[in-house]
């Protein structure tokens, strides 16, 4: 795969890159797993410290996994029914 330079804050390509990234996030759960994998690996290729936070962020954007995250965040009722 060809290497494409990363957009910088003073780069004219930053706005289109942000728009594309936001679009990918919106449809993340509908993308095939192999496409998700390639996008994730490419996003982490230049900055390994983003790997874990990005994984958590995208996990919350996937319809199959976001429901489980919300369910696990709910407080369990106590054993007395309260």
C-alpha positions, 0 to 999 in steps of 0.5 A, spaced: 500 500 500 502 506 498 505 511 503 501 517 504 503 523 508 500 525 514 496 531 514 499 537 519 495 542 522 497 548 517 496 543 511 490 544 507 489 537 507 487 537 514 480 539 513 478 533 508 482 528 512 478 530 518 471 530 514 473 523 512 475 520 519 469 523 522 465 519 516 469 513 517 467 513 525 460 514 523 459 508 519 465 504 523 460 498 525 457 497 518 464 496 515 467 489 514 472 486 519 477 486 514 476 493 512 476 495 520 482 492 521 486 495 515 484 502 517 485 501 525 492 498 523 494 504 518 491 509 524 496 506 529 502 505 524 505 512 525 503 512 533 503 506 537 501 510 543 494 511 540 493 504 539 489 502 546 485 509 546 483 508 539 481 501 540 477 503 546 474 509 542 472 504 536 469 499 540 464 504 543 462 506 536 461 498 534 453 497 534 455 490 537 459 492 542 457 499 544 451 496 547 455 491 552 459 497 554 453 501 556 450 495 559 456 494 563 456 501 566 449 500 569 449 500 576 447 493 579 441 493 583 442 490 590 440 483 593 434 487 597 431 489 590 433 496 591 
